[in-house]
Amino acid sequence: MTIIRHHTNERSSKIVIHNKTIYLTGQVAKDRDSDITTQTQQVLDKIEALLEEVGSNKNRILSAQVWLSNIAHFAAMNLVWNKWIDEGNQPARATIEARLAAPELLVEISVIAAE
């Protein structure tokens, strides 16, 4: 089976495709000084764009991992997530509190999707 990698740098690839499954690296917001609502929307927009780039979409997400810098952001993040994900297409999902790569980051999301 072929493995296809997109947007590769010295550490990782933003997209890896293997056996008709798409793996996205963890995505973070561009505007790191914004609130959890804005950061979550920016992350979801990036995920959607990356999936579309390889011929998939948010309704084909199988699994999502959500990391929050503070679990107190859970409800606000979910408000954005719930508006973004289409009814009937909710993936398996886990959300945990974790220290992220930079203190101003509030949320990071990684997904696995079908082609």
C-alpha positions in Angstrom: 0.0 0.0 0.0 1.2 3.5 -0.9 1.6 6.2 1.8 1.1 9.7 0.5 2.3 12.7 2.5 1.4 16.4 2.1 2.9 19.5 3.6 5.9 17.7 5.0 8.6 19.4 7.1 11.4 18.2 9.3 9.1 16.9 12.0 5.8 15.9 10.5 3.3 15.9 7.6 0.1 17.9 7.9 -1.7 15.1 5.9 -0.9 11.4 5.6 -3.0 9.1 3.4 -2.8 5.4 3.7 -5.4 2.7 2.6 -8.1 5.4 1.9 -7.7 6.8 5.4 -6.6 10.4 6.0 -4.6 11.4 9.1 -4.2 15.1 9.9 -1.6 16.4 12.3 -2.8 18.4 15.2 -4.1 21.8 14.1 -3.9 25.0 16.1 -5.3 28.5 15.6 -3.5 31.2 13.5 -4.6 34.0 15.9 -3.0 32.8 19.1 -4.2 35.9 21.0 -7.9 35.2 20.4 -10.4 33.5 22.7 -11.4 29.8 22.7 -14.4 30.4 20.4 -12.3 32.1 17.7 -9.4 29.6 18.1 -11.8 26.6 17.8 -13.4 28.0 14.7 -10.0 28.7 13.1 -8.8 25.2 13.9 -12.0 23.7 12.4 -11.7 25.9 9.3 -8.1 24.6 8.8 -9.2 21.0 9.2 -12.0 21.5 6.7 -9.6 23.0 4.2 -7.0 20.3 4.6 -9.6 17.6 4.1 -11.0 19.3 1.0 -7.5 19.6 -0.4 -7.4 15.8 -0.6 -10.9 15.2 -1.7 -12.6 14.5 1.6 -14.7 16.7 3.9 -15.8 17.1 7.6 -18.7 14.6 7.2 -16.1 11.8 6.6 -14.3 12.4 9.9 -14.0 9.0 11.7 -12.3 10.2 14.9 -11.2 13.4 16.5 -8.8 14.2 19.3 -9.3 17.5 21.1 -6.8 18.9 23.5 -7.7 21.9 25.6 -5.2 24.0 27.6 -7.9 24.3 30.3 -10.9 21.9 30.6 -13.0 25.0 31.6 -13.1 25.8 27.9 -15.0 22.6 27.2 -18.5 24.1 26.9 -17.4 27.0 24.7 -15.4 24.7 22.4 -18.4 22.4 22.1 -20.7 25.3 21.1 -18.4 25.9 18.1 -18.0 22.2 17.4 -21.7 21.5 17.5 -22.5 24.3 15.0 -19.7 23.0 12.7 -20.3 19.3 12.6 -23.4 18.2 10.6 -26.1 16.2 12.3 -25.7 12.5 11.7 -21.9 12.8 11.0 -20.5 13.1 14.5 -17.2 11.2 14.7 -15.9 9.3 17.7 -14.2 12.0 19.8 -12.1 12.4 22.9 -11.3 15.6 24.7 -8.6 16.0 27.3 -6.9 18.8 29.1 -3.2 19.1 28.3 -0.3 21.6 28.2 -0.1 22.7 24.6 3.1 23.7 22.7 2.7 27.4 23.5 0.9 29.0 26.5 -1.3 31.2 24.2 -2.8 28.1 22.5 -6.1 27.1 23.9 -7.1 24.2 21.6 -5.6 21.7 19.3 -7.5 19.2 17.2 -6.4 16.2 15.2 -8.6 14.0 13.0 -8.7 10.8 11.1 -11.1 10.7 8.1 -12.1 8.5 5.2 -11.2 9.6 1.7 
